[in-house]
Amino acid sequence: MKLGEEVLKILNKVYEPDRMIETTFKRYDLAFKTDEAGRPILLFMGQRDESGQIKGERYARRLKLGPDGEIIKDHWENKGKAS
């Protein structure tokens, strides 16, 4: 499954650094981990089970930064099932 534009809008925001953020989007539960700059880098997307774990897909973000901190490449990769 490819990430849609609406989900990418959520993921392109800056959040609190080094945290796990949990939210919902339409019928999906989202949980993502942020890096030291507050950018989401790891995403779990699916349905939360009774133990609080998200069953669905796992995504990792590839960021390539330039020498002065500007983003050169920004890409989300599907890493398979999250359980």
C-alpha positions, 0 to 999 in steps of 0.5 A, a space after each residue: 500500500 502506498 501512502 496517500 497525500 493526506 497521510 503525507 500531510 500529517 507526516 510532513 509536520 514537525 512534532 516533539 523530538 524523539 517521541 512516539 506519536 499516536 493518532 488516527 486518520 479516517 479508519 486507520 490508527 497511526 503511530 510514528 516515531 520522530 527523530 531528534 529534529 521532530 520529523 517522523 521517521 518510522 510509521 505503523 499504520 493499521 488497526 490497533 488490537 486489544 493489547 495496543 499494538 497496531 496490526 497493518 503496515 510498517 514504513 520507514 522514512 529515508 531522508 538525505 540532508 545536504 551540508 547546510 541541513 536542507 532536505 535533498 531526498 525524502 522517501 517513505 518505504 514500505 517495510 512489510 507487515 507490522 504485528 
